[in-house]
Amino acid sequence: MTTTSVAGRGPASAVRARPGLLRDLLARLAAWWDERRRIARTIDELEQLSDAELADIGITRADIARVARGSVRRDP
């Protein structure tokens, strides 16, 4: 069974209609994956610090995930 859109084109023709669609999707997936890895690496590094070291930079353990997400998303 094949589903069609209102215009009468099936799912395969939607991909052919915009050849860069798959490339764009893969690029976005790769960027998302890279961001997740960078966040995890930042969290790991911050968790290695002592409570005193965290206090010196102005954060607590409860802030680590939020700070990691914010710092990675601001990086170019």
Long-range contacts (C-beta under 8 A, 24 or more apart in sequence): 35-72, 35-73, 38-72, 38-75, 39-68, 39-69, 39-72, 42-67, 42-68, 42-71, 42-72, 43-68
